[in-house]
Amino acid sequence: MNNRCRARGIAGSAIDFLICAAAHRRGWTILTTDRDFQNYASVLPLRLY
């Protein structure tokens, strides 16, 4: 996930990508107010609430 985002110019923290990976693998929706996750979701198959 980190590589996909970096290729599109989006940088993130290891913890953020760990959250993304766990949510994606388990099919969970991420509940957040952090705008970084909106950037990640533009590249990654994530569901945000």
C-alpha positions in Angstrom: 0.0 0.0 0.0 2.9 2.3 0.8 4.4 1.8 -2.6 1.1 2.4 -4.4 0.5 5.7 -2.6 4.2 6.8 -3.0 3.9 6.2 -6.8 1.0 8.7 -6.8 2.8 11.2 -4.7 1.0 10.4 -1.4 3.2 9.9 1.6 1.9 8.4 4.9 3.1 6.9 8.1 3.7 3.2 8.8 0.8 3.2 11.4 -1.6 4.6 8.9 -0.7 2.0 6.3 -1.0 -0.7 9.0 -4.5 0.5 9.7 -5.3 0.5 5.9 -3.9 -3.0 5.4 -5.8 -4.5 8.4 -9.1 -2.8 7.3 -8.7 -3.9 3.7 -7.9 -7.5 4.6 -10.8 -7.9 7.0 -13.3 -5.8 4.9 -13.7 -3.2 7.6 -14.7 0.4 7.2 -12.3 3.0 8.6 -13.9 5.5 10.9 -11.7 8.6 10.9 -11.7 12.4 10.7 -8.1 12.3 9.5 -7.9 13.7 5.9 -4.9 11.6 5.1 -7.2 8.6 4.8 -9.2 10.3 2.1 -6.0 10.6 0.1 -5.1 7.0 0.7 -8.7 6.0 -0.4 -8.2 7.8 -3.7 -5.5 5.2 -4.5 -6.3 2.2 -2.4 -9.5 0.1 -2.2 -10.7 1.4 1.2 -14.1 2.1 2.7 -14.3 5.2 4.9 -17.0 6.4 7.2 
